[in-house]
Amino acid sequence: MTSFVSNNTIWQLNDEHSVQIKYHTNNHELVIELFHNGIKTNSISLNNDQCSTFTRRFCDTTNELNELLTDLLMQTSTDDCSIRVIDDGKSLEIIFPIYFGSQNRKKIWSFSIHFRIFSLNLEENQNEEEMSLDPLDWTDTRILGHKIMDDMIDYLRDIRQQPTWRPMPTEIKSELMQSELPLKGESPWKVYEQIQKTILPYPIGNIHPRFWGYVRGNGSSIGALAEFITATMNTMSSGGHQSSIYVERQILSWLKIIMGFPNDDTCSGVLVSGTSVATIISMAVAKKKFDGQLMKVYYSSETHTCLIRAAQLLGIEKENIIMIPTNDQRQIDLKILSESIDSNSCAFIVGSAGTVGTGSIDDLQGLANLCSLNPNKLWFHVDGAIGAVARCSTRLRSLFIGFERADSIAFDLHKWLFIPYECGCVLIRHGELHRATFAQPHAFYLALMDGGITPREGEFFFSDYTLELSRNMKSLKVWMTLKTYGIDKIGQIMEQNIDQAKYFVNLIEKYHHDELQVLANVSLNIVCFRYYFNHHNNNNNKTNLELLNKLNKHLLVLIQERGIAVVSPYVIDNEIFAMRMCIINHRTKQSDLHWFIEKLLEIARQLRQLPEFSTIEN
């Protein structure tokens, strides 16, 4: 049973209104009931956070507010001290003096408590103010917003002190998955408390400086602020007369310059969720160009699987999706590719500007030369999900010679460009063909007019260049990030990440080669390695290889579960299990690499002592 403290007094106020105050001792809830001519017209329940908001932090708890209201109600109303109903019974206004200083100075403090009126009278309800999701008092939202902002900045500032990743306890999973449908709302403060307890502590970890497991960018504080602005604007960026379209067009112009594409309307582009969608768009435009002719897709064994998914979604049969082996540099083998191309069909040929497994870069110039031999039947596509944005660096740009000759490029901005998820881009050399692939006659309600927000002339519609009509504004976070940090600094961080990858390799080869082995050449920022025993000559016989693979799998999981770092699994040459480190993080320092190796070897040596692995050295 609910217990509350109330003196049962109904206090008379102005305009035949009266009020009763009830304080619940079990949950510290304060209930204020308003009456008019003896009939209850409103009731509001306040918690500590709401009390602090309404009183502008004069009262920190419901108990303090209860005592303040009771004291004021017991006093005779004066000009300096009163509780009165205002706004036709929608609010209580509280006014009282504060005395301070040696000369007993006086200031008047005031605040209002707002609540929505209800009535049993139908005619009165018709005149009632209609509902909205906007708060009755913006002060509460402002205070909560400031707290969230402060907490999130602290969260980023102190991320290094947190484990890279932590498993979610079963009870937290249950709390998130088994809560009842919220028919009634609750305080946003309580909702935020739940976020702090159940959501914030358990991300995948990619903002952490020792998250190297996958090519997942870690964003930036400026990008996070841009996302708040974007969500506040909440604009739908399919096209029309609005600022987001011009920002996106500017972003695309900048990206064309970075990628070496023509910076004019002959070349088109659009921001998308990521490289997977960008690949679908590129392949669809190529199919449009080949106009019903058989199109085969050629890709290397190192290419990302989103390429296969895109082909299947576009109705390309399995036998027409052709994998080409790689050479000893893990690049697509140009000789085998040239010999494999079917002269009786058209071809969508994929080059990788940084493969997902090892970061190797295909011979893009050689691929461009090959496709230039028959441009009417060969389409040169670059998968630049990882490496394309490295062209921000003048030092790294030479790695991608031939890139600028592609017919299409698909790449991500939310990885190495440090844009918050999600944001990718596709650039198409043939702008008119791109638009012809996706543009459709407008539905009547989308008809273009002779002015207004959807004019027939003079404005741009990105919905004519992509799968989506409903598009959020991805451009602002890119624009704000690039304007704030500049291309030069971003390029320097990319160089730093590559230098860190090579530094890690050097640490292994110079100091730890007896226990760690690098398994692939480092072209960009990806290192594949394993724990092994260099003094033993049989690491790769079948039995030892199986045990070493098992040990490294166990080691990888323990590194993750203990919050030390995140590295991901990879298989080299179809048989050697590798730990894969992708340094794509502006927070990573060389000290992180030293600490990681120290902890890695510590755990690996402990595993070696287990009976199941002791036979490796026999």
Summary of the structure (lengths in Angstrom):
residues: 618
radius of gyration: 32.0
end to end distance: 71.3
largest distance: 99.3
contacts: 1888
relative contact order: 0.09
helix: 41%
strand: 20%
